[in-house]
Amino acid sequence: METVGFIGLGNMGMGMGGNIQKADYPMVVFDIRDSAMQPFVKNGARTAGSPAEVARLSDVVFTSLPGPKEVEEVATGATVDQPADAHSPYRAHVSSEGCARPGCAGERRQERRRHAQSGCDGRW
């Protein structure tokens, strides 16, 4: 069975990740808040120390993050202090973030291109 990674276990991510875990998929989880990962750990998930570690350990990665900037940081490994670095060749990234402001759709297209270049096959 494929290992599912989940990054971002806030209000939306908690429910979506919980449903994946109920389906008995092996999971690797990451959130900036350790407390958000604990319910998943109690039910058998592994925790990761970073989004990059989730990517290395997973076949499919789900994200539930605040917006495009955070998705780009997670997908490319780029942060304010660190340049982008490809994570691993996991097969798919499923992003649950929405776009509600002008220009967001174009930013998403650019993110998909950069993400595909970082090792993912580009399926979002």
FIRO-336322 format. One record per residue (C-alpha): x, y, z; residue number from 0. Coordinates in steps of 0.5 Angstrom, whole numbers, plus 500, padded with zeros to 3 digits. Example, Ala and Ser with C-alpha at 12.3 -4.5 7.8 and 13.67 -1.06 7.14 Angstrom:
2
REC, 525, 491, 516, 0;
REC, 527, 498, 514, 1;
//
This chain:
124
REC, 500, 500, 500, 0;
REC, 503, 507, 498, 1;
REC, 505, 511, 504, 2;
REC, 501, 518, 504, 3;
REC, 505, 524, 507, 4;
REC, 500, 530, 510, 5;
REC, 503, 537, 511, 6;
REC, 499, 542, 515, 7;
REC, 494, 539, 520, 8;
REC, 490, 545, 522, 9;
REC, 482, 546, 521, 10;
REC, 482, 543, 514, 11;
REC, 488, 538, 514, 12;
REC, 486, 535, 521, 13;
REC, 479, 532, 518, 14;
REC, 482, 530, 511, 15;
REC, 488, 527, 514, 16;
REC, 484, 523, 519, 17;
REC, 480, 521, 513, 18;
REC, 486, 518, 510, 19;
REC, 488, 515, 516, 20;
REC, 481, 512, 517, 21;
REC, 482, 508, 510, 22;
REC, 489, 505, 513, 23;
REC, 494, 508, 509, 24;
REC, 501, 508, 512, 25;
REC, 502, 516, 514, 26;
REC, 508, 521, 515, 27;
REC, 505, 527, 518, 28;
REC, 508, 534, 519, 29;
REC, 506, 541, 522, 30;
REC, 509, 547, 525, 31;
REC, 505, 545, 531, 32;
REC, 507, 538, 535, 33;
REC, 500, 538, 538, 34;
REC, 497, 538, 531, 35;
REC, 501, 531, 530, 36;
REC, 499, 528, 536, 37;
REC, 492, 525, 534, 38;
REC, 495, 522, 528, 39;
REC, 501, 519, 532, 40;
REC, 496, 516, 537, 41;
REC, 493, 512, 531, 42;
REC, 500, 510, 528, 43;
REC, 503, 515, 524, 44;
REC, 510, 517, 523, 45;
REC, 512, 524, 524, 46;
REC, 517, 528, 520, 47;
REC, 522, 533, 522, 48;
REC, 520, 537, 516, 49;
REC, 516, 538, 509, 50;
REC, 522, 535, 506, 51;
REC, 522, 529, 510, 52;
REC, 515, 528, 509, 53;
REC, 517, 528, 501, 54;
REC, 522, 523, 502, 55;
REC, 518, 518, 506, 56;
REC, 512, 518, 502, 57;
REC, 509, 516, 495, 58;
REC, 504, 521, 495, 59;
REC, 504, 528, 499, 60;
REC, 498, 532, 501, 61;
REC, 498, 539, 503, 62;
REC, 493, 544, 507, 63;
REC, 497, 550, 508, 64;
REC, 494, 557, 508, 65;
REC, 496, 560, 501, 66;
REC, 500, 560, 495, 67;
REC, 507, 562, 498, 68;
REC, 507, 557, 504, 69;
REC, 505, 551, 498, 70;
REC, 511, 554, 494, 71;
REC, 516, 554, 500, 72;
REC, 514, 547, 502, 73;
REC, 514, 544, 495, 74;
REC, 521, 547, 493, 75;
REC, 524, 547, 500, 76;
REC, 525, 555, 499, 77;
REC, 525, 559, 505, 78;
REC, 527, 566, 506, 79;
REC, 533, 564, 509, 80;
REC, 534, 558, 505, 81;
REC, 534, 557, 497, 82;
REC, 530, 552, 494, 83;
REC, 532, 545, 494, 84;
REC, 529, 539, 491, 85;
REC, 526, 534, 496, 86;
REC, 525, 527, 492, 87;
REC, 521, 524, 486, 88;
REC, 515, 522, 490, 89;
REC, 509, 521, 485, 90;
REC, 504, 526, 486, 91;
REC, 502, 532, 490, 92;
REC, 495, 534, 492, 93;
REC, 494, 541, 494, 94;
REC, 488, 543, 498, 95;
REC, 489, 551, 498, 96;
REC, 484, 555, 494, 97;
REC, 485, 562, 490, 98;
REC, 481, 567, 492, 99;
REC, 485, 573, 490, 100;
REC, 486, 576, 483, 101;
REC, 493, 573, 480, 102;
REC, 493, 567, 484, 103;
REC, 491, 562, 479, 104;
REC, 497, 565, 475, 105;
REC, 501, 564, 481, 106;
REC, 499, 556, 482, 107;
REC, 501, 555, 474, 108;
REC, 508, 557, 476, 109;
REC, 508, 553, 482, 110;
REC, 506, 547, 479, 111;
REC, 512, 548, 474, 112;
REC, 517, 549, 479, 113;
REC, 514, 543, 483, 114;
REC, 515, 539, 477, 115;
REC, 522, 541, 476, 116;
REC, 523, 539, 484, 117;
REC, 522, 532, 482, 118;
REC, 514, 531, 483, 119;
REC, 511, 529, 476, 120;
REC, 506, 535, 477, 121;
REC, 500, 532, 478, 122;
REC, 496, 536, 483, 123;
//
